[in-house]
Amino acid sequence: MLQVKDLWVTYKSRRSAGVAAVRGVQFDIPDNTFVGLVGESGCGKSTLGFAIAGLLDPKRNNVQGEVMLDGQDLRKLPSEQMRALRWSKLSVVLQGGMNAFNPVLKIKHQFMDVMREHSNMSKAEMTERIAELLSAVDLDPSVMESYPHELSGGMKQRAAIALSLVLKPRLVILDEPTTALDAVVQRSIVTMLSDLQRELGFSVLFVSHDLGLVLEVAQRVMVMYAGQIVEDKPASMLMEQAEHPYTQALLGCYANPRAEHVSLSGIPGSPPDLRAVLRGCPFAPRCAKKMDICAVETPRLVKREEGSVLCHLYAPKEVTVR
Amino acid sequence: MSLREQGLQNKQTAPGRYVLELKDVSKVYEGRGHSTVAAYKVNFTVEPGKIVALVGESGSGKSTLARLITGIEKPTEGRITFGEWHVESLKSRQLRNYRKHVQMVFQDPFSALNPQNTVLHSIMRPLRRHLRLSEAEARERAFSIMSTVRLTPVEQFMNKKPHQLSGGQRQRLVIARAIAPEPELIVADEPVSMLDVSIRADVLNLIDEIRRTRNMSVIYITHDMLSARVLADEVIVLYRGHIVERGTSDEVLRNPSHPYTELLLESVPNPFEPKVRTASRAPEVSITRKQALVAPVKGAAGQGCPFAPRCPHVMDRCRTSIPSLTGDSRHQTACFKN
């Protein structure tokens, strides 16, 4: 359904060549799939989400490549048509999405605004749809009569998710939807979201820094580092046999809190400066399995039976002919 | 400066002499027509060089306790003593002296730092203000603190401003600033929850190292059970101002016995032990904030366990009386189930 081909995003800068936040990303999301996009802050994961949703200002960003949604290249659509597509085909929930509600309007009026703009439902139909959506996200339908300040953070984020589903989109992009929330609320929202995704059959691109959380809910996980997707695998496979040293290091940051002995490891160093031209593998300076080639040659994508990995360790041996 | 204050000032030497003790501490916020109990008869002590974690969700009262311990607010009832200070009755000047010994580290390293100040200035300020060091002494001490928190090479970091630092470096600067006046107690309110998972271990290790080398006590406030297990010696689980479970961190987290602790543990992202899906979908309450505020008042009025409305094992008794903590010093739980 969604196909992203060789996508590059560069933040323009007057002083330097700009920051290449997304570097030649390629993937697709089939119908009815929960995909997680994981990486540290500054790896370009949010930029990638925004680029797909067409939310980047073309004056400040240079976006290249294709974003195909059901055969239409979103990048070539005039802004009027893109506007019509948002909410109805693709919608976005942001990290601060719960604070994006208008504080002086009741929740139901914020839903109705979107519905009026994009459909011609009657008032009764709208009310019915709102009640249905609120129950879907485990909120009491009476919440629609509340003002945003009367709801807790978790409830607002639930309402924001309900709002994103109002026009039955095919794809919902969620950028760190639960990061500002507590562990218990986060858990219940993520579980709710994954149930809802399977019941209603839309696709999700769940952007998060939390690999542990994503592994629990997503069917497929893409790991991003320095603007590139370095590993892309079904969640169960990634859990058992992560191949990229970066993914392995990220997994080391988690532990079972009930285990007999618990220790946490981090990843030394910090991600590269994306303003610079990168030579070799960008993860090499922090990598535990670095080889000579990593500093000089950019790794190529290695296809796996399912998914792919971007690392010299797995490059097919070149056949030398005598 | 009064004689008593001078006396207190002269006495300060190496950290590790004072015990923090909370005795029957309660805090009630009065609102229009309702009151909120943020702490209810809380008792605990923190020995020198120990790390005690206060865990719970937002609204559990953990940050309120931090505010009471640092003297930002006064308890409605009960006593807080730290060495010879009676924290609940300190006046503003004594409070300033007290804060030299009790420092806070906040969650958000972005807003806790003055964007105009360089790294060196941020660390030197408390040295000059609290320890009254000369410019040159403070500078030298600041360099040694910078190497403690690994903001090195020092020459490279000293003139940087907060926006030139990464999140982890910023939090290390906040920690550097907190340890500068050589406090005896550090109250760290969610110090890693805004950081990337990959650098959390680094900051937690730093806190652990500091308390070992300087024998400082740490109160570590978090909702993350995993980091509490890794860092703390003792864990205190709070729910709506009540201590529901406490004990050594290994004991409490490996054998949780309060249903609320179990719920918190279940919520930890843990890819190593896949959960039964939908298991935790029900417990989170769908009530408005108004209702949430009203609910704990009932508990405080002696009408039952605060967790009863969310508890999967609730019994009749739970709605009528508040369970008290039972068990030995290694592990105590306030629940009728046991």
Interface residues (C-beta under 8 A of the other chain):
Chain A: E40 S41 D138 L139 D140 V143 S146 H149 E150 L151 S152 G153 G154 M155 D182 A183 V184 V185 Q186 R187 S188 T191 M192 S194 D195 H209 D210 L211 G212 L213 L215 E216 M239 A249 L250 L251 C253 Y254 A255 N256 P257 R258 E260 V262 S263 L264 S265 G266 I267 P268 S270
Chain B: E57 S58 S166 G167 G168 D196 V197 S198 I199 R200 A201 D202 L204 H223 D224 M225 L226 S227 R229 V230 L253 R254 L263 L264 L265 E266 S267 V268 P269 N270 P271 F272 E273 P274 K275 R277 T278 A279 S280 R281 P283 E284 S286 T288 R289 K290 A292
